[in-house]
Amino acid sequence: MWSPDRGIGVALVAMAAAAVVHAGEPYFSRLDRHQTPVPYPGIRVWYINQNLGPTGARGWIHGKDPSASNTAESREILVRSVEEGSPADGILQPYDIILGVSNAPGAAPERFSWDARLELARAITLAESDAGRGELPLLRWRDGEAEVVTLRLPVLGDYAPTAPFDCPKTQRIVQQAAAHVAAHTPAAGDNGMTGAINGLLLLATGEERYLDHVRRTAVRLATEPFSDGGHNTWRWGYVNLFLTEYVLATGDARVLPRIEEYSRRLAEGQCNPGTWGHRSVEGRIPPGYGSMNQAGLVAFMSLVTARQIGVPFDHMAIAHSIAFYGSYAGRGSIPYGDHPPGDCASDNGKNGSAAVVFRLLGAEPAAQWFAQLCASANLAAFEGGHTGNYFNQFWTPIGASLAGRANQQRFWSRFHHYRDLARRWDGTFITQPLPHHREGCLGYSSYIQRGPDWSTSAFALSYLGGTDALAMLGRRRSAFAADAPDALRPALDLYRQKRFADAGQAARALAGASDPAVRELAGQLERAAARNLRSLELTLEDMRQRLDEGDLFLVQQQLRALESIVDPADPRLAAFHAAVNDPTHADTIRQGEQYHSLVTGHLLLGRRGFEYFAPQPQPGENTRVRNTLTALARNGDGFYGRRAAALLAERPPVEVQEVGLVDNLVADQPRVEASFNLAEPDKVRELVLTWDVNVGGGMRVLLNGTTIMDVSIDPGPWRTARNTPIPLKPITRELLRPGENVLTVELHPDRQVTEASCSLEAWLTP
């Protein structure tokens, strides 16, 4: 709350901070006022940067040594992007510098005194606590001036000493993530590896309202055309794991044929050592790439859960995997492929997967070996990983949960702040890059780049280790497994007849059984029957609302999924069947399929995951999506036409024009100018510079005689600079003038450059 005394104090702090900053200016401010900083030479994927927690901003973490593999020496954070509508919107902007944070509730921010990244992470945790009241004060540097600003974050509470158990904040984090995943589940169900992991999270929450989404995903994954293309073992393993977990939790037999097919193909496609590569193989001969244990362990796990269900396949595949992966227990961590044992506590999540699968097998000594390794991981191990730490963030906490609650709690106490930095302002999670000069990315399609639709469920699932919600989370037995006790058979028969009320009553009658296993499984069956009944009520209520709105395609897909728990002839479904089977509605349903394919799931007006890292246009993709929505808005009936028109109004098109081009600079022509005309500079929303330097060297770029960028590229395989687009500082726009403008590029005379070019784009508001 504002008070006169507090206002005077903040003003005095701002004045003192400015004096301190001027005494030792930030690294990124030691440039000309209009010069956009490029922090390190030769960043391969320029726009990859760190998420700055639920602020809505992303940025570069700068340390004294850009080649260091951590941020221990960092003392400032350069803001790279700010999302509209986020807490940082209107307070931070690209190329602001965060110089410090508050270390106590109500205290003024101070300059970073140690690792800026982790100090910010702890400040975010404090701000979200009850004592922090949602206030995140920052010391911000902009255009040569320091100022105290405050971001307002939602209060999530404190982490309990027992977190993630009995912890309201952890529960809220998981609930927010699940709500986002459910809201973005495609109408026809999710698909692929990401869809399988999304389904696992929604299933693990135990929430009846999410069973509709889970059923639609299960039906889609079990009925869509089978594909063995690409890196098929990754997709097969995760999809099979989800489908088996779905059966073990719900007993839905409709997906059993696809589980049998996946299991058979995985068993037949196993490599000689008992592993899997990127692809399945013939005759057990590994491909040239060899074994890939990250994918293989999940394939192995899915066969173990498939065997619990009782589907037929060659069970020797499990024996081969036990022999291979079990050989590392007591010797080290699971390596990349068919290699000697590793020495990393987490090894990019593979030790976590191994702990889970050996626990499922009842091989407790082996499970404990890998679980204890996970529980002992430090930050350097936990945030590392091949092409990103996605699998590390997914599996290592689940593995640590199997080392006992005390070890699991100690594990999480080390990483709450790190995770708060990876969590976004909408409750989703993003895979964080390693904070060194290569920005943690090995290529343009890494796990870092894929955005929150890829990461959120994996991160949220990791909080649920030890909850017994799924087999992979610690549950040892299932009422729907093939070895269910005979005493449970009458209740199971009623359940499979979709007589859930009767099945629940029959299961309750076993509450006094002398066998503890019967009592446990009867409780599972009773809860599953009750979830189905409640889920049916919630789904029917939702379908009535969708039908009233005119969203017939979603109603059609919900009807299809409901066959798992209710007969199609049920009179409660009559109105829905009549609507979706009405021939006059066929065009509307086709329009609905078109609409949902664009606006739910992982595509909306051309937004891909990397756009969460920095603005970057995709004109072709945006044009395709916008044209489709325009056609729907013009010709669509009712609901879909109105929704398409609303989306187009919310996201007006951005016109991208190349306004300046300097091409083919060579050593004997080291300075080139290009003129361009700009009628209305005030309409320029953003300037984007794209530069291309071959092999190595450097160049300076000027706009109307003022330096706007100075690029230094060191030669080497990881220090190329090909077609690198960089949005310029907002203040650069003031250099533009009506009429003729001049873009100038000068090669550095003291550095070897074989060829270079540079282009300037203007993003215009129509």
C-alpha positions in Angstrom: 0.0 0.0 0.0 1.3 3.5 -0.9 2.1 6.0 1.9 3.8 9.4 1.8 6.7 8.1 3.9 7.2 5.1 1.6 7.0 7.3 -1.5 9.8 9.6 -0.2 11.8 6.5 0.7 11.5 5.0 -2.8 12.5 8.3 -4.4 15.6 8.5 -2.2 16.5 5.0 -3.0 16.1 5.7 -6.7 18.4 8.8 -6.4 21.0 6.8 -4.5 20.8 3.9 -7.0 21.3 6.3 -9.9 24.5 7.6 -8.2 25.8 4.2 -7.6 25.0 3.1 -11.2 26.7 6.1 -12.7 29.8 5.3 -10.7 30.0 1.9 -12.3 27.7 1.7 -15.3 26.1 -1.6 -16.3 28.0 -3.6 -18.9 25.1 -3.4 -21.4 24.9 0.4 -21.0 28.4 1.1 -22.1 27.2 1.6 -25.6 25.9 4.5 -27.6 22.4 5.4 -26.6 20.8 4.0 -29.8 23.0 0.9 -30.1 21.3 -2.5 -29.6 23.6 -4.7 -27.5 24.7 -8.1 -28.7 26.1 -9.6 -25.5 28.4 -12.3 -26.7 30.1 -13.0 -30.0 28.6 -15.6 -32.2 25.4 -16.5 -30.5 24.0 -19.3 -32.7 20.3 -18.9 -31.8 20.2 -15.3 -30.9 16.6 -15.1 -29.6 16.9 -17.9 -27.0 17.1 -16.4 -23.6 16.0 -17.0 -20.0 12.4 -16.8 -18.8 12.2 -14.3 -15.9 9.5 -16.1 -13.9 5.9 -15.0 -13.9 6.8 -11.5 -14.8 6.1 -11.9 -18.5 9.6 -10.9 -19.4 12.6 -12.8 -20.8 16.2 -11.8 -20.8 19.9 -12.4 -21.0 21.9 -13.0 -17.9 25.3 -11.3 -18.1 28.4 -12.4 -16.2 32.0 -11.3 -16.2 33.0 -14.3 -18.2 30.6 -15.0 -21.2 32.2 -18.4 -21.7 31.3 -19.6 -18.2 28.8 -22.5 -17.9 26.9 -20.7 -15.1 25.8 -17.3 -13.9 27.8 -17.1 -10.7 29.5 -13.8 -11.8 26.3 -12.2 -13.3 25.3 -8.9 -11.9 22.7 -7.6 -14.4 19.9 -8.9 -16.6 19.1 -7.5 -20.0 15.4 -7.6 -20.8 14.8 -9.1 -24.2 11.0 -9.3 -24.5 7.8 -8.5 -22.6 4.5 -10.1 -23.3 1.3 -8.1 -23.6 -1.0 -8.3 -20.6 1.7 -9.7 -18.3 2.8 -8.1 -15.0 5.8 -6.6 -16.8 3.8 -5.0 -19.6 4.1 -1.2 -19.4 6.8 -1.4 -16.7 9.6 -3.2 -18.5 10.5 -3.0 -22.2 13.1 -4.7 -24.4 16.7 -3.6 -23.6 15.9 -2.4 -20.1 18.5 -3.6 -17.6 17.5 -5.1 -14.2 20.3 -4.2 -11.8 18.8 -5.4 -8.5 15.9 -6.7 -6.5 14.5 -6.5 -3.0 15.8 -9.2 -0.5 13.1 -8.6 2.2 9.4 -7.7 2.2 8.9 -4.0 1.9 12.6 -3.3 1.5 14.0 -1.2 -1.4 15.8 -3.1 -4.2 19.6 -3.2 -4.0 22.2 -4.0 -6.7 22.8 -7.7 -7.3 25.6 -8.8 -5.1 25.9 -12.4 -6.4 24.3 -14.5 -9.1 21.7 -12.2 -10.7 19.7 -15.1 -12.1 19.2 -16.9 -8.8 18.9 -13.7 -6.8 16.0 -12.7 -9.0 14.5 -16.2 -8.7 14.5 -15.9 -4.9 13.0 -12.4 -5.1 10.1 -13.8 -7.2 9.5 -16.6 -4.6 9.5 -13.9 -1.9 7.1 -11.7 -3.9 4.6 -14.5 -4.4 4.6 -15.3 -0.6 2.1 -14.1 1.9 4.7 -11.7 3.3 5.7 -10.4 -0.1 2.1 -9.4 -1.0 2.7 -9.9 -4.7 5.2 -7.0 -4.9 8.4 -7.4 -6.8 10.5 -4.2 -6.6 13.2 -4.0 -9.2 16.0 -1.5 -9.9 15.6 -0.8 -13.6 18.1 1.0 -15.9 16.7 2.6 -19.0 18.5 4.9 -21.4 21.1 6.0 -18.9 18.7 6.4 -15.9 18.1 4.1 -12.9 14.7 3.9 -11.3 12.8 1.7 -8.8 9.8 0.0 -10.3 7.4 -2.6 -8.9 5.8 -5.5 -10.6 2.5 -6.9 -9.2 2.4 -10.7 -9.1 -0.4 -13.0 -7.9 0.1 -14.2 -4.3 0.5 -18.0 -4.3 1.7 -18.4 -0.7 4.8 -19.9 0.8 6.3 -23.3 0.0 5.5 -25.6 2.9 8.5 -27.3 4.7 6.9 -30.6 3.4 6.6 -29.4 -0.2 5.6 -30.7 -2.6 3.3 -32.6 -0.1 0.7 -30.7 1.9 1.8 -27.5 0.2 -0.9 -25.1 -1.0 1.5 -23.2 -3.3 2.6 -26.4 -5.1 -1.1 -27.4 -5.4 -1.9 -24.1 -7.0 1.1 -24.4 -9.4 -0.2 -27.8 -10.6 -3.8 -26.6 -10.8 -2.8 -23.6 -13.0 -0.8 -25.8 -15.3 -3.5 -28.4 -15.7 -6.1 -25.7 -16.3 -4.0 -24.3 -19.1 -3.4 -27.7 -20.7 -7.1 -28.5 -20.5 -8.1 -25.2 -22.1 -5.7 -25.8 -25.0 -6.6 -29.4 -25.6 -7.8 -29.7 -29.2 -11.4 -30.6 -29.7 -10.5 -33.9 -31.4 -8.1 -34.7 -28.5 -4.4 -34.1 -28.3 -1.9 -36.1 -30.3 1.7 -37.1 -30.5 4.3 -37.3 -27.8 3.3 -33.9 -26.4 -0.4 -34.9 -26.3 0.4 -38.1 -24.5 2.3 -36.2 -21.8 -0.5 -33.6 -21.6 -2.9 -36.5 -21.1 -0.8 -38.0 -18.3 -0.9 -34.7 -16.4 -4.7 -34.3 -16.7 -5.1 -38.0 -15.7 -2.8 -37.6 -12.7 -4.7 -34.7 -11.2 -7.7 -37.0 -10.5 -10.0 -34.2 -11.4 -13.3 -35.4 -12.9 -13.7 -32.3 -15.1 -10.5 -33.2 -17.0 -11.6 -36.8 -17.8 -13.4 -35.5 -20.9 -10.2 -34.1 -22.2 -8.3 -37.3 -21.3 -10.9 -39.5 -23.0 -10.8 -37.4 -26.2 -7.0 -37.7 -26.3 -7.0 -41.4 -25.6 -9.6 -42.0 -28.4 -7.6 -39.9 -30.9 -4.3 -41.6 -30.1 -5.9 -45.1 -30.2 -7.7 -44.6 -33.5 -5.7 -42.2 -35.7 -3.8 -43.8 -38.6 -0.7 -45.6 -37.3 2.6 -43.9 -38.3 6.1 -45.4 -38.1 7.8 -42.4 -39.6 10.4 -40.1 -38.0 12.0 -40.9 -34.7 9.2 -43.4 -34.0 10.4 -44.9 -30.8 10.0 -41.6 -28.9 6.4 -41.2 -30.0 5.5 -44.9 -29.6 7.0 -45.1 -26.1 5.2 -42.0 -24.7 1.9 -42.7 -26.4 2.0 -46.3 -25.3 2.8 -45.2 -21.7 -0.1 -42.8 -21.7 -2.6 -45.3 -23.1 -1.5 -48.0 -20.6 -1.7 -45.6 -17.7 -5.2 -44.6 -19.0 -6.4 -48.2 -18.9 -4.8 -48.8 -15.5 -6.7 -45.8 -14.2 -10.0 -46.1 -16.0 -10.4 -49.6 -17.4 -11.4 -48.3 -20.8 -10.9 -51.3 -23.1 -11.4 -49.4 -26.3 -7.7 -48.5 -26.5 -6.4 -52.0 -25.9 -5.9 -52.9 -29.6 -3.6 -49.9 -30.1 -1.6 -50.7 -26.9 -1.1 -54.3 -28.3 0.1 -52.9 -31.6 2.5 -50.4 -30.0 3.8 -53.0 -27.6 4.3 -55.6 -30.4 6.2 -53.1 -32.6 8.3 -51.9 -29.7 9.3 -55.4 -28.7 10.1 -56.4 -32.3 12.0 -53.1 -32.9 14.3 -53.5 -29.9 18.1 -53.4 -30.5 20.4 -56.2 -29.5 21.6 -54.7 -26.1 18.0 -54.5 -24.9 17.7 -50.8 -25.9 16.0 -48.7 -28.6 17.4 -46.2 -31.0 15.7 -43.2 -32.5 13.9 -45.7 -34.7 12.8 -49.3 -34.4 15.0 -51.8 -36.1 14.7 -55.2 -37.8 16.4 -58.3 -36.6 17.6 -56.5 -33.4 20.5 -54.9 -35.3 21.1 -51.3 -34.1 21.1 -48.6 -36.7 24.2 -46.5 -37.4 23.2 -44.0 -34.7 23.0 -46.8 -32.1 21.1 -46.9 -28.8 19.3 -43.8 -27.4 18.5 -44.5 -23.7 16.4 -41.4 -23.2 13.8 -42.8 -25.6 14.5 -46.5 -24.8 13.7 -46.2 -21.1 10.2 -44.9 -21.8 9.7 -47.6 -24.4 10.8 -50.1 -21.7 8.5 -48.5 -19.1 5.5 -48.7 -21.5 6.1 -52.4 -22.0 6.1 -53.0 -18.3 2.8 -51.2 -17.8 1.4 -53.0 -20.9 2.3 -56.3 -19.3 0.4 -55.3 -16.2 -2.7 -54.9 -18.4 -2.1 -58.3 -20.0 -1.8 -57.4 -23.7 0.2 -60.0 -25.7 3.7 -59.3 -27.0 7.1 -60.9 -26.7 7.9 -60.4 -23.0 11.6 -61.3 -23.7 12.0 -57.6 -24.7 11.5 -56.7 -21.0 14.1 -59.3 -19.9 16.6 -57.9 -22.4 16.0 -54.3 -21.1 16.3 -55.5 -17.5 19.7 -57.0 -18.2 21.0 -53.9 -20.0 19.7 -51.1 -17.8 20.0 -53.1 -14.6 23.7 -53.5 -15.3 24.3 -49.9 -14.3 22.8 -50.2 -10.8 25.6 -50.0 -8.3 28.0 -48.8 -11.0 26.9 -45.3 -12.1 24.2 -43.5 -14.0 22.4 -44.4 -17.2 24.6 -43.1 -20.1 23.5 -41.7 -23.5 23.5 -45.0 -25.3 25.4 -48.3 -25.2 28.2 -46.7 -23.2 30.0 -47.1 -19.9 28.3 -45.8 -16.8 28.0 -42.0 -16.4 29.0 -39.9 -13.5 26.1 -37.4 -13.4 23.5 -37.6 -10.6 20.6 -37.0 -13.0 22.0 -37.7 -16.4 19.3 -35.7 -18.2 16.5 -37.5 -16.5 17.5 -41.0 -17.5 18.3 -42.0 -13.9 14.7 -40.9 -13.0 13.2 -43.0 -15.7 15.3 -46.0 -14.6 14.2 -45.5 -11.0 10.5 -45.5 -12.1 10.8 -48.6 -14.3 12.6 -50.7 -11.7 10.1 -49.7 -9.1 7.4 -50.9 -11.4 9.2 -54.2 -11.7 9.6 -54.6 -8.0 13.4 -54.4 -8.2 13.8 -52.2 -5.2 17.6 -52.2 -4.9 18.0 -51.1 -8.5 15.2 -48.5 -8.2 16.8 -47.1 -5.0 20.2 -46.8 -6.7 18.8 -44.6 -9.4 16.4 -42.8 -7.1 19.1 -41.8 -4.6 21.2 -40.5 -7.5 18.3 -38.3 -8.6 17.7 -37.1 -5.0 21.4 -36.0 -4.7 21.4 -33.8 -7.9 22.6 -30.2 -7.6 21.5 -27.3 -9.8 24.4 -27.9 -12.3 23.2 -31.4 -12.9 19.4 -30.6 -12.8 19.4 -27.8 -15.3 21.7 -29.6 -17.8 20.7 -31.8 -20.7 21.3 -32.7 -24.3 19.7 -29.9 -26.4 18.0 -28.7 -23.3 16.9 -29.9 -19.8 13.4 -30.9 -20.7 13.7 -34.6 -19.8 15.8 -33.7 -16.8 13.0 -31.5 -15.5 10.5 -34.2 -16.2 12.0 -37.4 -14.9 14.6 -36.4 -12.2 12.1 -35.1 -9.6 9.9 -38.2 -10.2 12.9 -40.4 -9.7 13.9 -38.5 -6.5 10.4 -39.0 -5.2 11.1 -42.8 -5.0 14.0 -42.2 -2.6 11.5 -41.4 0.2 9.6 -38.3 1.3 12.4 -36.8 3.3 14.8 -37.0 0.4 12.2 -35.7 -2.0 11.5 -32.7 0.2 15.2 -32.0 0.4 15.5 -32.3 -3.3 12.7 -29.8 -4.0 14.0 -27.3 -1.3 17.1 -26.8 -3.5 15.1 -26.1 -6.7 11.9 -24.1 -5.7 13.5 -20.8 -6.8 14.8 -22.2 -10.1 11.4 -23.6 -10.9 9.7 -20.2 -10.0 12.0 -18.7 -12.7 10.9 -21.2 -15.3 7.2 -20.7 -14.6 5.4 -18.1 -16.8 2.8 -15.6 -15.8 -0.1 -17.7 -17.2 0.8 -20.7 -15.1 2.7 -22.5 -17.8 6.3 -23.6 -17.7 9.1 -23.1 -20.2 12.3 -25.1 -20.6 15.2 -22.9 -19.6 18.3 -22.8 -21.6 21.7 -23.1 -20.0 22.8 -19.5 -19.3 26.1 -19.4 -21.1 27.2 -18.0 -24.4 25.6 -20.7 -26.6 22.3 -20.0 -24.8 21.9 -23.8 -24.1 20.7 -24.6 -27.6 22.3 -27.0 -30.1 20.0 -26.1 -33.0 16.9 -24.4 -34.2 14.6 -27.3 -33.2 15.7 -27.9 -29.7 13.5 -28.5 -26.7 14.2 -25.0 -25.5 12.5 -23.5 -28.5 9.2 -25.4 -28.4 7.5 -23.2 -25.9 5.1 -23.8 -23.0 2.8 -26.2 -24.9 5.7 -28.6 -24.9 7.0 -28.1 -21.4 4.1 -27.4 -19.0 2.7 -30.9 -18.4 6.2 -32.5 -17.9 7.1 -29.8 -15.4 3.8 -30.1 -13.5 3.9 -33.9 -13.5 7.3 -33.8 -11.7 5.6 -32.2 -8.6 3.3 -35.3 -8.4 5.9 -37.9 -7.8 5.0 -40.1 -4.9 1.3 -39.3 -5.1 0.4 -42.8 -6.4 -1.9 -41.1 -9.0 -0.3 -43.2 -11.8 1.9 -46.2 -12.0 4.8 -44.0 -13.1 4.2 -41.8 -10.0 4.4 -44.6 -7.5 1.2 -46.6 -7.6 2.1 -50.3 -7.4 -1.2 -52.0 -8.2 -4.3 -51.3 -10.3 -7.8 -52.7 -10.1 -7.8 -52.9 -13.9 -4.5 -54.9 -14.2 -4.6 -58.4 -15.5 -3.8 -59.9 -12.0 -6.8 -58.3 -10.2 -7.9 -60.6 -7.4 -10.9 -62.9 -8.0 -12.8 -61.2 -5.2 -12.9 -58.1 -7.4 -14.3 -59.8 -10.5 -18.1 -59.2 -9.8 -17.5 -55.5 -9.2 -15.3 -55.3 -12.3 -17.9 -57.0 -14.5 -20.5 -54.4 -13.4 -17.9 -51.6 -14.2 -17.3 -53.0 -17.7 -21.0 -53.1 -18.3 -20.9 -49.3 -17.5 -23.1 -49.9 -14.4 -20.9 -47.6 -12.4 -23.3 -47.0 -9.5 -23.7 -50.8 -9.0 -19.9 -51.3 -9.4 -19.2 -48.7 -6.8 -21.7 -50.4 -4.4 -20.1 -53.8 -5.0 -16.6 -52.4 -4.5 -17.7 -50.8 -1.2 -18.9 -54.1 0.0 -15.3 -55.3 -0.1 -14.1 -52.6 2.4 -14.0 -55.2 5.1 -12.1 -57.9 3.1 -9.4 -59.6 5.1 -6.9 -59.3 2.2 -5.4 -55.7 2.2 -4.7 -55.9 -1.5 -8.5 -56.5 -2.1 -9.4 -53.6 0.1 -6.9 -51.3 -1.7 -8.1 -52.3 -5.2 -11.7 -52.1 -4.2 -11.1 -48.6 -3.1 -9.5 -47.8 -6.5 -12.5 -49.3 -8.3 -15.0 -47.4 -6.2 -13.2 -44.1 -6.8 -13.0 -44.8 -10.6 -16.7 -45.5 -10.8 -17.5 -42.4 -8.9 -15.2 -40.3 -11.1 -17.0 -41.7 -14.2 -20.4 -40.7 -12.9 -19.3 -37.2 -11.9 -17.3 -36.8 -15.1 -20.4 -37.8 -17.1 -22.5 -35.1 -15.4 -19.8 -32.4 -16.0 -19.4 -33.4 -19.6 -23.1 -33.4 -20.4 -23.4 -30.0 -18.7 -20.5 -28.7 -20.9 -22.0 -30.3 -24.0 -25.3 -28.5 -23.4 -23.5 -25.2 -23.2 -21.5 -26.0 -26.3 -24.6 -27.0 -28.2 -26.3 -23.7 -27.2 -23.3 -21.8 -28.5 -23.2 -23.7 -31.7 -19.8 -25.5 -31.2 -21.0 -28.6 -33.0 -17.6 -30.0 -33.8 -16.6 -30.2 -30.2 -19.9 -31.7 -29.2 -19.3 -34.4 -31.9 -15.9 -35.2 -30.5 -17.2 -35.3 -26.9 -19.9 -37.7 -28.0 -17.4 -40.0 -29.6 -15.3 -40.1 -26.4 -18.3 -40.7 -24.1 -18.8 -44.1 -25.6 -16.3 -45.2 -23.0 -18.7 -44.6 -20.1 -22.2 -44.5 -21.5 -24.2 -46.3 -24.2 -24.9 -44.3 -27.4 -28.6 -45.1 -27.0 -28.7 -43.3 -23.6 -31.6 -40.8 -23.9 -29.5 -38.1 -22.4 -27.4 -38.1 -25.6 -30.4 -38.0 -28.0 -30.3 -34.2 -28.6 -26.6 -34.2 -29.2 -26.8 -37.1 -31.7 -29.6 -35.3 -33.5 -27.6 -32.1 -33.8 -24.4 -33.6 -35.1 -26.0 -36.1 -37.4 -28.4 -33.5 -39.0 -27.3 -33.3 -42.7 -27.9 -29.5 -42.7 -25.2 -29.1 -40.1 -22.5 -30.9 -42.1 -20.9 -27.7 -43.4 -20.9 -26.2 -39.9 -19.1 -29.2 -38.4 -16.5 -29.0 -41.2 -16.0 -25.3 -40.4 -15.7 -26.3 -36.8 -13.0 -28.8 -37.5 -11.1 -26.1 -39.5 -11.5 -23.5 -36.7 -10.4 -25.9 -33.9 -7.4 -27.0 -35.8 -6.2 -23.4 -35.9 -7.1 -22.0 -32.5 -6.6 -24.8 -30.0 -3.6 -26.9 -29.3 -0.2 -25.6 -30.5 -1.0 -23.1 -33.3 -2.7 -19.8 -33.1 -2.2 -17.2 -35.9 1.2 -18.6 -36.6 2.5 -18.4 -33.0 5.1 -21.1 -32.5 7.0 -21.8 -29.3 10.0 -19.6 -30.2 7.8 -16.5 -30.3 7.7 -16.7 -26.5 11.4 -15.9 -26.7 11.3 -12.8 -28.9 9.2 -11.3 -31.6 9.9 -12.9 -35.0 7.5 -12.9 -37.9 6.4 -15.9 -39.9 4.7 -14.1 -42.7 3.8 -17.2 -44.7 2.3 -19.1 -41.7 0.5 -16.0 -40.4 -0.9 -15.4 -43.9 -2.2 -18.9 -44.2 -3.9 -18.9 -40.8 -5.3 -15.4 -41.2 -6.7 -16.3 -44.6 -8.5 -19.3 -43.2 -9.9 -17.3 -40.3 -11.0 -14.5 -42.7 -12.9 -17.1 -44.8 -14.5 -18.5 -41.7 -15.5 -15.0 -40.5 -17.0 -14.2 -43.9 -18.7 -17.5 -44.6 -18.9 -19.4 -41.3 -22.2 -20.0 -39.6 -22.9 -18.6 -36.2 -20.4 -19.6 -33.6 -17.3 -20.2 -35.8 -17.8 -17.1 -37.8 -18.1 -14.9 -34.8 -15.1 -16.5 -33.1 -13.0 -16.1 -36.2 -13.9 -12.5 -36.5 -13.1 -11.9 -32.8 -9.7 -13.4 -33.2 -8.9 -11.4 -36.2 -9.9 -8.2 -34.3 -7.8 -9.1 -31.3 -4.7 -9.7 -33.4 -4.5 -7.1 -36.2 -2.1 -8.0 -38.9 1.4 -6.5 -38.8 2.8 -5.4 -42.1 6.5 -6.4 -42.5 8.5 -4.4 -45.1 12.2 -4.6 -46.0 13.2 -1.0 -46.0 17.0 -1.2 -46.2 19.4 -3.7 -47.7 23.2 -3.7 -47.8 24.4 -6.8 -49.7 27.7 -8.5 -50.6 30.2 -6.6 -48.6 33.7 -7.9 -49.2 37.2 -6.9 -48.0 37.9 -4.6 -51.0 34.5 -2.8 -50.5 34.3 -2.5 -46.7 31.7 0.3 -46.5 28.3 0.3 -48.3 25.3 2.6 -48.0 21.7 2.0 -49.0 19.0 4.6 -49.1 15.3 3.9 -48.4 12.2 6.0 -48.2 9.7 5.9 -45.4 6.6 8.0 -45.7 5.2 7.7 -42.2 7.9 6.7 -39.5 5.3 7.1 -36.8 3.6 3.9 -38.0 6.8 1.8 -37.4 6.1 -0.5 -34.4 9.4 -2.2 -34.5 12.7 -2.3 -36.4 14.4 -5.7 -37.0 17.9 -6.0 -38.3 19.0 -9.2 -40.0 22.7 -9.7 -40.5 24.8 -12.4 -42.1 28.5 -12.7 -41.6 30.4 -15.5 -43.3 33.1 -17.4 -41.3 34.0 -14.7 -38.8 34.9 -11.1 -38.3 32.6 -8.2 -37.5 30.7 -5.1 -38.8 29.2 -1.9 -37.6 25.7 -0.8 -38.7 24.6 2.8 -38.7 21.1 4.4 -39.3 21.2 7.9 -40.6 24.8 8.2 -39.3 24.2 6.9 -35.8 25.6 3.5 -34.7 22.8 1.0 -34.0 24.7 -2.2 -33.8 28.3 -3.4 -33.6 28.7 -7.1 -34.3 31.8 -9.2 -33.5 31.8 -12.8 -34.7 34.6 -15.3 -33.8 35.2 -18.0 -36.3 34.4 -21.6 -35.3 31.6 -24.2 -35.8 29.5 -22.7 -32.9 30.1 -19.1 -33.7 28.5 -18.6 -37.0 26.2 -15.6 -37.7 23.9 -16.6 -40.6 20.6 -14.8 -41.1 20.3 -13.6 -37.5 17.3 -11.3 -37.0 17.5 -8.9 -34.0 14.7 -6.5 -33.0 16.4 -3.2 -32.3 16.0 -1.0 -29.2 12.7 0.9 -29.1 14.6 4.2 -29.0 16.1 3.5 -32.4 12.8 4.4 -34.0 13.4 8.1 -33.2 16.3 8.0 -35.7 13.9 7.5 -38.6 12.8 10.5 -40.6 10.1 11.1 -43.2 11.4 10.6 -46.7 15.0 9.4 -47.3 16.9 7.4 -44.7 20.3 5.8 -45.0 21.5 2.4 -43.8 25.3 2.1 -43.6 27.4 -1.0 -43.0 31.1 -0.9 -42.2 33.3 -4.0 -41.9 35.8 -4.0 -39.1 39.1 -3.4 -40.7 41.0 -5.5 -38.1 39.0 -8.6 -38.5 38.8 -11.1 -41.4 35.4 -11.1 -43.2 34.9 -13.0 -46.4 31.4 -11.8 -47.0 28.6 -10.0 -45.2 25.2 -8.5 -45.7 22.6 -6.7 -43.7 18.9 -5.9 -44.1 16.5 -3.7 -42.1 12.8 -4.6 -41.7 10.1 -2.2 -40.5 7.0 -3.8 -38.7 4.2 -1.3 -39.5 0.9 -0.9 -37.8 -1.7 -0.6 -40.6 
